[in-house]
Structure formats: C-alpha cells, structure tokens
Amino acid sequence: MEQPLVSIVTPSFNQARFLETALISVARQTYPRVEHLVVDGGSSDGSVEIIRRHADRLVWWVSEPDKGQADAINKGMRRARGEIVAWLNSDDALAPWAVAEAVEEFARRPAAVLVFGDALSFNAEGRPFHTLRAGNWGLEDLMTFHILPQPAVFMRREAAEAVGFLDDDFHYLLDHKLWLKLALEGEMVYRPRVWAFARYHEAAKNAAQAAKFGDEALRLAEWMSADPRFAAPYARLRRRVWAAAYRFRARYLLDAGKSAAALRSYLRAFALHPPSVKPEANRVLFAALSLLGMGFLRGWYYRRAWGKIPPEAQALGIENVDEFVRG
C-alpha cells in the first residue's frame, strides 16, 4: 500500500530573516512523500528571492496580497493534495522526524483527526529556551484553553475540509478554533516527542500583538457558549471555560506590559474557578509586584528559569535550532 501524501503549507509575509530555515526543515523530512506549498502575501523584503531559490522543492508557490494568515493558509490547503495536512509558519521549523511520526500515529489510530507533539521555543538567534509540552488532551481540555503547539499539529485533510479549514474572522487564536472544531469530529492523539520548533521574536504576533490574543479567547468562550455542538460539555464546564479564557487573557496582557489589566483579569478568573488560576500563581504575583514598581523581578525570574537550554533540546543535541535544521 502506498504511503499517504502529506501536505505542508507555509504562509509568509516579510519573514526573509527566518524563511529559509522553515523551507529547509520541510525539505529535510525523513518521510518520503511530502509536498510543500508556500503562500507569500506579497513580501518586499527579499522573501520571494529565497522562495525562488527553493522552488524546485515546492509543488506550488505564490506571492500576492491576501487577507491575512487564515486566508493564506486556506488558499494553500485548498490546493494541497495530501491525505494529511499541516501548516508551518515561516518563522518556525519542523524536526526532521516529525512527518514520519505523525503518519505513524494516524496509521495506528484510524479514528484520529488530529495528532500532535511537543515543540521547543527558540529565539531570533536560534537558541532554544523553553519546551511547549502538550498532553493527552481532548475536547474538554481545548475548551478550557489547553493550547496545542501549533507547528507540531497534523490533521486529516478530509476532516479539516469538512469543518471549513480556518475561520478568517480570527487572527490570533485561529488555530485553537480549528482544533476545537476538529475535536468535535474525532479523536485527538498526542505523542510526547519534540516535533517542531516555535520561534519567539519581537515581530511575532504573540509578542508584538500580545494583548489582542486575550480578546479572542473571550470571543472563543462566547462562541462555545452559543454553538449547540458544545452544549453538553459547556453546561458542565461553563465556569472553567470562562475562568480559563480570563486566565489566558491575563497572561497575554502581562506579556504586553499591562500589569493592572492582567491582574484584574486574573482576579476575574479566580472568582469564576480558583483552581484554574493556581498554575499561574507566579504570574499573578508578578502582575501585583509590577504595580508596586518591582516588575524587574519577573525578568530576573525568567532569565533564571529559561537561562539554560531545555533538557529536551540537550537530549537531541540542539544548541542552535537554525544550525540543527540546516545541518
């Protein structure tokens, strides 16, 4: 039996500094049947020249204005031919074994519509500093904002197409909304292994537009409350859903330097469901200390906590992701 084709879509816009690492990471997959599509939004920073250099490894690419990330990804997905699909943002990268192991998981679990692994966070210079660990999560975990490491997620194309791919009215949690829709359709399968590398840099959305992520978390909670497909689990989880949404909002407000608003959001989450806030007790403390002029302690804590290369990266011998990917 022929192995399934896997399609990877890369949306990109003015990411010339990082794009080549993403392209190489797909080209160097150990799995033999991978097609790569690149949807560039009309970049003017030299990205097109980089894409052209790698065009012989792409099945299709385009550079033209689009309506944003969701529109770009959907454009690529509709051209993709693979039974299994995923997208890789132009500042992220895949581990060489990722596609092969994702295919293995789908083969083991025919009812799975979504398989996912872990990801290493790394900075603009390529240094890994944190591990984004997932878990054996299902629909209810997603409803309470357990966040999957997006570049380490693979989907059955048939299921993704059936739910309409990405909703282009979401710009920050567009991936989480898609995972929620897919979780209604079938099983989610987790493999506790690093499948991807997620780059964190100043121009990334999760850094440059951090405060806007929380607003979409509240929109997602509202959407779940109104969609009849979620009625049964939402009835059980209502307070947890909203507590998790406010906790998520607080986290990103704190990252955006809005300590007072973050603390208010944490308190709102605590009032709804105290256990939901417990895992972020240190961040609640940082928000309070920032209001007292002691916000420098947060930076000190994270420099200490993330000052070393994560054990997962050490085990893989990765000191610099860009160098590891490029060989």
N, C-alpha and C positions, 0 to 999 in steps of 0.2 A: 504494500500500500504506500502511495506517495505521501511524503511528509507534507503537512499543511503549510501553505504560504503565510508568512507573517508580514504585515504592512506597518511601517513606522512613518508617521507624518511629523515633519518638523516645521512649525510656524516660526517665522523670524522677522524682526524689523530692527535694523540698525544695531546688530549684535556682532559686527565683524570681529571684535576682540575675542569672542568666545566661540563663534560659529564652527570653526574648523575642528575643534575638539569634539563637538557634538557629531559632526559628519563622520569623522574618523571612528568614533565609538560604534556607530551603526555599521560601518564598512567592515569592522574587525570582529563582528559577531561570529562565534564558533558554529552557530546554526547555519546550514547551507541555503535555506530558502527564505531570504529576507528581501523585500522591496522597500526602497526608501523614496519618499516624496517630500519635497521642500516647497513650502508656500511662503514666499517672501512678500512683505507688504509694501514693496517699492522703496527699498533701502537706498540711502545715498552715501553710505559710509564705507563702501568697498565690499559689502557683503556679496553683491552679485558676482564680482570677480572671483571670490572664494567659491561660490556655488559653481561657477563655470569650470573651475579647476577640478571639481569633483563630479562633474556632470556625467562622466562615464559610469559612475557607480549609482546614479539615480535613475529611477524609471520615469520620473516626471518632476519638473520644477517650473515655477512661475515667479515672476516679480511684478506685482501690480498692486495698486491700492486696494485695501479691504476694509471691512467694518470692525476690525478688531480681532483678538485672538480666537474667539469662538468661531467667527466667520472663516478665518484662515484654516483652522483645524477641520471644520466641517467640509470645507472645499477639498481638502486633501483626502478626507475619509470617503467622500463620495466618489473619488477617482480610484481609491485603493481597491485591490482585488483579493486581499488576504482574508482567510478564514478567521485569523486572529489579528487584531489591530491595537495600536497604541500610538501615543504621540510623545515626542521628546522635544522639549523647548530648546531653543538654540543656545542657551547658556548652561544646559545640563549635559549629562552624558550617561551612557549605558555601560554596565560592566560587561566584559566580553561573553560571559556565560548566561547573561540574562534571558535572551530569547530562547535559547535551548531549554533552560529550566522552566520557563513559562509554558512552553509547548508540552513538556513532560507533565506538568500539573494539569493542564487541560485534558491530556490523554488519560490520566488517572481518574479524573472527575468529570465524566460526560455532562453532568448537570451544572457544572460551573459556568457562570457567565463572566466572572471577574476573577483574575488571580493577581496576587501582589506580593512583593517582598519588602525589604528594607532599603534605605538609602543613606549614603554618607553626605552630610552637608560639607561643602568646601567653599573657600573664599575666592576672591578675584584672582589671587596669585596661585591658586591650585591646592592650597593646604587644607586637608580635612580637619574639621574641628568638632564634629558632633555626629551622632548617629540618630537618624529618624527611624525609630523602631515602630513597627505596626504590631498586630496581634491577631489572634483568631477571632476576628470581628465579623459581625453580621449586620443586618438591617438596624437593629436597635442601637448598636454601637455608633453607626453612622448618624442616626437620628440625634444622638447626644454628642455629636461633633468630635468623634474619634477620627482624626484626619489621616487619610492614606497618603504615603509619599508618592505623589503623582507620577514622577518618571519611572517608578517601579511597578506600575499598574498596566496590565494587559487585559483586553476584552475580546469576547467573541463578537465578530463583526455583525452577525445576524441579530444579536441582542441589542447591540449599540444602535444599529439602524432602526430596529423596531421601536426604540424609545426616542428616536429623533436626534441622536447624537447630542451635541451641546446646545444649550439654550443661549442665544446671543444677547439676551437681556441681562445676563450675569457676566461680570467682567473679572471677578476676584475669586469667587467660590464656584465658578462654572464647573470645575472638575467634581467637587463634592456633590453638587446637584445631580450630575450624571451618575455618580456612584449610587446615590440614593435611588434613582430611577431603575438602575440595573439590579440593585439588591431586591427589588420587588419581583424581578423576573426569574431569579435562580440563585444558585449558591455562590458564595464568595470563598476563595481558598487562599490561605496565607502560607508562604514558605519563608521561614526565618533565616534569610540569607540576603546579603547586600546584592541588589540587582541594579542599582543606579547611583548616580552622584548628582546631588542638587546644589547648584551654585548659589551662594548668597553674596550679593554685591549691592552697592549703593543704588544702582539704577534699576535693580529688580523690583517688581511690583510689591513683593512682600516687605521690601524696605522703603522704597520711595513713596508708596501709597498705602502704608500700613493701616492707617485709621479707617480706610474705606472697606477693609475686609470685614470688620465688625458689623458694619451696616448691612452687608449682605448676609451675615449669619442671622441677623434678626429677620431679614426677608425670607430666608430659608425656613426659619421656625414658623413664620406666618404661613408660608406655602404649605408646609406639612400639616398645619392645623386645619387648613381648608380643603386639602385634597383627600377625597374619600378613600383612596388606596391606603392611606396611612391611618385611617380612623381607629382601628383596633389597637395597634401599638401606641398611637398618640394618646389614647384615653388612659393608658397605664403610665405613660412617660411624660405627661404634659409638663409637670413642674421641672423634671430633669431636662427636658428638651430646652425649655426657656432658660433655665439656670446655665446650661452648657453654652447656649448662644450668648448670654451676657458675659460668661467667663471668657469665651473666645474673643468677644468684642473688647473686653478689658485687657486681654493680653496684647492685642494689636495696638490699642490706644497707648499702652505703656511703652511699646516699642517705638511709637511715634512721638514719645516725649510728652504725652498728655496725661500726666500723673493724676490730676484731680478727677478728670473724666474716667480714667481707668479705675480709680478707687471706688467711684460711685457705681460703676458697672459691676465690680466685684461684690460690692455690698448688695446690689440687686440680686445677683446670682446666689449669694449666701442666704438671702431672705427666702428665695424660692426653694433651694435644696442645698443645705450646708455641705454635705459630702462632695458635691460637685466642685467645690472651691478648694477643698483640702489639698489636692495635688499641686496647687499653685500658691500655697501659703507663703512661700518665699517671695513670689512676685507681688502679692498683696502687701507684704512688708516693705518691699522696695518702693511701691507706689506711695505708701504712707511716709516713708523716710524722705522721699523726694520732695514732698510738700514741706518737710522740715529743713530743707536745704542739705540733705545728706544723700542725694541721688548718686553721688560718686561711688557709694558702696555697691550699687548694682553693677557698675562697670568693673569694679575690683573683683566681685564675686564671679562674674562670667569670664574674666581673664584667667582667674584661677581654675574655675571648673572646666573651661574649654581651652586651657593653655597647652594641653597635651594632645597628641594625635590619639583618636579613639582606639580602643582595643581592637575593634573590628578592622580598622584600617591597618593597624600594626600586624594583625594576623595575616592580612593579604599583602603585606609588604609595601603599602602605599604611603608614601610621604608627600607626594605631589600627584594629584589626580590627572592634571594635564599631561605630565610626563608618563604616567602609568598608561593612559589611554593611547598616547602616541607611540608607545613602545620604545 
